[in-house]
Amino acid sequence: MLQAWSVSDVRAAEAVAMAALPDGALMQRAARGLAAVARARLRDRAGQRRVVGLVGSGGNGGDTLYALARLARKGPTAGVTAVLVSQRGVHSGGLRAARRHGVRIIDTATTPHVEATTAIADADLLLDGLTGIGGRAGWAPGLAERIEELLGAVRDDCYVLAVDLPSGADPAGEVVASPGVWADETVTFGVPKPVHVLGTEPRCGALTVLDIGLVMTTGPVAERLDHDDVRRLWPVPGPLDDKYRRGVLGVVAGGEGYPGAAVLAVTAAVCAGAGMVRYVGPPTPTGLVRTLVPEAVSGMPGEGQRVQAWLVGPGLDPQDDSAAGREQLAQAREALDSGLPCVVDAGGLALLDGPRAGAGARTLLTPHAGELARLLARLEGAEVTRDEVVADPVGHARRAAAALHATVLLKGHTTYIVPPPASGLPVRAQADAPAWLGTAGSGDVLAGLAGTLLAAGLDPLEAGSLAALVHGVAGEAANPGGPVRAWDVAHALGPAVAALLRR
């Protein structure tokens, strides 16, 4: 699992470490490690091995200048240049060290811009030390035009190594679309930060974490499961487990308008290993489920019959005023009011006006961006657009999680799993799926998979993040490198889980 700590917690840990060390020792540790990574990347490259550092103010600029000084002293380089880009000056100690060891200094405040862009265009390796974790999303006012011109000079074959984070990226990882650097690799110090885990992480490239001696006394605020976590978290049955111990999932899904959603959700649950699936719906989807998923049973549970969790909503039409539609909506509301763990998807979201009844009712909502926008607009009584959700996915998911006391799984290329803020649990982000998986029915499969895990006893955060990971892996396995249909993804779930458990 990749875990990340908040900027404030990292700053506090740095302060404790610096108080126990000689002045400047922590920065020297960072610069030494950064220079070592840069040397390793230079050895992999043929040609002149020219190095340029883009240097801003503050600690990140200091790390970069000290690293450039080490590279100029020890190589392997054919020249080292520091391009100073700052409105507030640069780290004085780092600048002295760079000059002492022969680093060429170009100050964009006093030197013709063409000299800086020419140096950058000649670079084989670029160190991005413009902004650090104390920065903000995008560029500071007055710097944007100058920086964008410099970045425009970077060659396509230049290796870009970001220092702590790609400049311009949101350190909190929540603002996804902002101008800035896209790195081939990011070297961060101590521990990962949210920017390295959440939706901004593609611009970080490969992530290298250097141990500089920080001791974290707080918990992480963001996490990402990796494939090796599946074996630790997946509910593998033991020899004494029967279908009831493994979890019975009730599914209220599909309708006369969208009968396929029921088939996909139920198929996914069965293929993911649910002990039993009980389907509740009108005649057409019920007939399809009986034909295509003979393991499933039909109808609301009667006296003495068990359901460990519910899935409500895939293909459900809240506006269906037919007799069968009204009956299914009543059954959906009964499931939501049961107090049992529940995955709420698609049409089921329209049935939520506040937290579910029953203290501690565990709830996992699985909207896409448009559905989350509509849900928030209804709950808050103000317009919310899909574009606003896409620009700040974690913030909007957190609002819904707080309002409904639920965990929100916001679907997308990066899927966010956001628990209620009061829980103190970290946000998770998974990006395991190929882009081909953005297709009709894919969300129904994910909902059935998540419901299976909730019925097996996992909490909503674990169920949602594990489902997102496995769903992505199955999506790739169903047709590696090519288009995929949701039906095939559902049937790929079992083999995908088995392969992950064998790792």
ChimeraX attribute file (.defattr): number of C-alpha atoms within 10 A of each C-alpha:
attribute: neighborCount
match mode: 1-to-1
recipient: residues
	/A:1	10
	/A:2	14
	/A:3	19
	/A:4	25
	/A:5	23
	/A:6	21
	/A:7	18
	/A:8	11
	/A:9	17
	/A:10	23
	/A:11	14
	/A:12	16
	/A:13	18
	/A:14	18
	/A:15	13
	/A:16	13
	/A:17	17
	/A:18	17
	/A:19	10
	/A:20	10
	/A:21	10
	/A:22	9
	/A:23	10
	/A:24	10
	/A:25	14
	/A:26	22
	/A:27	21
	/A:28	17
	/A:29	17
	/A:30	26
	/A:31	25
	/A:32	20
	/A:33	21
	/A:34	30
	/A:35	23
	/A:36	15
	/A:37	17
	/A:38	24
	/A:39	19
	/A:40	11
	/A:41	15
	/A:42	21
	/A:43	12
	/A:44	8
	/A:45	13
	/A:46	8
	/A:47	9
	/A:48	14
	/A:49	23
	/A:50	20
	/A:51	29
	/A:52	27
	/A:53	29
	/A:54	28
	/A:55	28
	/A:56	26
	/A:57	20
	/A:58	20
	/A:59	18
	/A:60	25
	/A:61	30
	/A:62	26
	/A:63	26
	/A:64	31
	/A:65	34
	/A:66	26
	/A:67	29
	/A:68	34
	/A:69	26
	/A:70	22
	/A:71	24
	/A:72	24
	/A:73	16
	/A:74	12
	/A:75	19
	/A:76	17
	/A:77	19
	/A:78	13
	/A:79	17
	/A:80	26
	/A:81	25
	/A:82	29
	/A:83	25
	/A:84	26
	/A:85	24
	/A:86	20
	/A:87	12
	/A:88	9
	/A:89	14
	/A:90	20
	/A:91	20
	/A:92	14
	/A:93	12
	/A:94	23
	/A:95	22
	/A:96	14
	/A:97	18
	/A:98	27
	/A:99	16
	/A:100	12
	/A:101	17
	/A:102	15
	/A:103	25
	/A:104	16
	/A:105	18
	/A:106	20
	/A:107	17
	/A:108	18
	/A:109	12
	/A:110	8
	/A:111	13
	/A:112	11
	/A:113	15
	/A:114	11
	/A:115	14
	/A:116	23
	/A:117	19
	/A:118	13
	/A:119	20
	/A:120	27
	/A:121	19
	/A:122	18
	/A:123	27
	/A:124	24
	/A:125	26
	/A:126	25
	/A:127	29
	/A:128	28
	/A:129	30
	/A:130	28
	/A:131	30
	/A:132	25
	/A:133	25
	/A:134	13
	/A:135	18
	/A:136	17
	/A:137	20
	/A:138	18
	/A:139	20
	/A:140	12
	/A:141	7
	/A:142	9
	/A:143	13
	/A:144	14
	/A:145	10
	/A:146	12
	/A:147	17
	/A:148	14
	/A:149	13
	/A:150	21
	/A:151	17
	/A:152	11
	/A:153	16
	/A:154	21
	/A:155	16
	/A:156	9
	/A:157	9
	/A:158	19
	/A:159	21
	/A:160	27
	/A:161	29
	/A:162	31
	/A:163	30
	/A:164	32
	/A:165	34
	/A:166	33
	/A:167	29
	/A:168	22
	/A:169	31
	/A:170	26
	/A:171	26
	/A:172	25
	/A:173	20
	/A:174	19
	/A:175	22
	/A:176	21
	/A:177	16
	/A:178	15
	/A:179	14
	/A:180	19
	/A:181	22
	/A:182	23
	/A:183	24
	/A:184	17
	/A:185	23
	/A:186	26
	/A:187	24
	/A:188	24
	/A:189	25
	/A:190	19
	/A:191	24
	/A:192	26
	/A:193	27
	/A:194	28
	/A:195	29
	/A:196	32
	/A:197	27
	/A:198	28
	/A:199	26
	/A:200	23
	/A:201	24
	/A:202	16
	/A:203	22
	/A:204	27
	/A:205	18
	/A:206	14
	/A:207	20
	/A:208	17
	/A:209	15
	/A:210	19
	/A:211	13
	/A:212	20
	/A:213	15
	/A:214	19
	/A:215	14
	/A:216	15
	/A:217	10
	/A:218	11
	/A:219	14
	/A:220	21
	/A:221	19
	/A:222	26
	/A:223	25
	/A:224	23
	/A:225	21
	/A:226	13
	/A:227	17
	/A:228	13
	/A:229	16
	/A:230	20
	/A:231	16
	/A:232	10
	/A:233	14
	/A:234	18
	/A:235	16
	/A:236	12
	/A:237	14
	/A:238	9
	/A:239	5
	/A:240	6
	/A:241	12
	/A:242	12
	/A:243	13
	/A:244	16
	/A:245	17
	/A:246	22
	/A:247	26
	/A:248	25
	/A:249	32
	/A:250	31
	/A:251	33
	/A:252	31
	/A:253	35
	/A:254	30
	/A:255	26
	/A:256	19
	/A:257	13
	/A:258	16
	/A:259	23
	/A:260	22
	/A:261	25
	/A:262	30
	/A:263	30
	/A:264	31
	/A:265	34
	/A:266	36
	/A:267	27
	/A:268	31
	/A:269	30
	/A:270	24
	/A:271	21
	/A:272	28
	/A:273	22
	/A:274	25
	/A:275	21
	/A:276	26
	/A:277	28
	/A:278	20
	/A:279	28
	/A:280	24
	/A:281	28
	/A:282	21
	/A:283	13
	/A:284	15
	/A:285	23
	/A:286	22
	/A:287	15
	/A:288	15
	/A:289	25
	/A:290	15
	/A:291	12
	/A:292	13
	/A:293	17
	/A:294	10
	/A:295	15
	/A:296	20
	/A:297	17
	/A:298	16
	/A:299	15
	/A:300	18
	/A:301	14
	/A:302	7
	/A:303	6
	/A:304	6
	/A:305	8
	/A:306	15
	/A:307	21
	/A:308	21
	/A:309	27
	/A:310	30
	/A:311	33
	/A:312	32
	/A:313	29
	/A:314	33
	/A:315	24
	/A:316	29
	/A:317	22
	/A:318	18
	/A:319	11
	/A:320	16
	/A:321	11
	/A:322	10
	/A:323	9
	/A:324	15
	/A:325	19
	/A:326	16
	/A:327	15
	/A:328	23
	/A:329	25
	/A:330	12
	/A:331	18
	/A:332	26
	/A:333	16
	/A:334	12
	/A:335	22
	/A:336	25
	/A:337	14
	/A:338	16
	/A:339	18
	/A:340	21
	/A:341	26
	/A:342	30
	/A:343	34
	/A:344	28
	/A:345	27
	/A:346	23
	/A:347	21
	/A:348	26
	/A:349	22
	/A:350	18
	/A:351	16
	/A:352	16
	/A:353	12
	/A:354	12
	/A:355	16
	/A:356	20
	/A:357	12
	/A:358	12
	/A:359	8
	/A:360	13
	/A:361	18
	/A:362	21
	/A:363	29
	/A:364	30
	/A:365	29
	/A:366	30
	/A:367	25
	/A:368	19
	/A:369	21
	/A:370	15
	/A:371	21
	/A:372	28
	/A:373	23
	/A:374	19
	/A:375	20
	/A:376	20
	/A:377	14
	/A:378	15
	/A:379	16
	/A:380	13
	/A:381	9
	/A:382	10
	/A:383	10
	/A:384	18
	/A:385	16
	/A:386	15
	/A:387	12
	/A:388	14
	/A:389	21
	/A:390	19
	/A:391	15
	/A:392	16
	/A:393	25
	/A:394	26
	/A:395	15
	/A:396	21
	/A:397	28
	/A:398	21
	/A:399	19
	/A:400	24
	/A:401	24
	/A:402	18
	/A:403	17
	/A:404	19
	/A:405	23
	/A:406	30
	/A:407	28
	/A:408	32
	/A:409	32
	/A:410	26
	/A:411	21
	/A:412	19
	/A:413	17
	/A:414	19
	/A:415	25
	/A:416	26
	/A:417	32
	/A:418	33
	/A:419	26
	/A:420	22
	/A:421	17
	/A:422	9
	/A:423	11
	/A:424	11
	/A:425	16
	/A:426	21
	/A:427	26
	/A:428	27
	/A:429	26
	/A:430	26
	/A:431	22
	/A:432	21
	/A:433	22
	/A:434	19
	/A:435	17
	/A:436	16
	/A:437	24
	/A:438	18
	/A:439	12
	/A:440	10
	/A:441	23
	/A:442	22
	/A:443	25
	/A:444	30
	/A:445	30
	/A:446	28
	/A:447	33
	/A:448	36
	/A:449	31
	/A:450	33
	/A:451	38
	/A:452	36
	/A:453	28
	/A:454	32
	/A:455	30
	/A:456	25
	/A:457	17
	/A:458	20
	/A:459	16
	/A:460	27
	/A:461	25
	/A:462	19
	/A:463	25
	/A:464	32
	/A:465	24
	/A:466	25
	/A:467	27
	/A:468	28
	/A:469	24
	/A:470	25
	/A:471	30
	/A:472	24
	/A:473	24
	/A:474	26
	/A:475	32
	/A:476	23
	/A:477	20
	/A:478	24
	/A:479	15
	/A:480	13
	/A:481	12
	/A:482	13
	/A:483	15
	/A:484	21
	/A:485	17
	/A:486	23
	/A:487	19
	/A:488	18
	/A:489	29
	/A:490	30
	/A:491	20
	/A:492	23
	/A:493	28
	/A:494	18
	/A:495	15
	/A:496	22
	/A:497	20
	/A:498	13
	/A:499	13
	/A:500	16
	/A:501	17
	/A:502	10
	/A:503	10
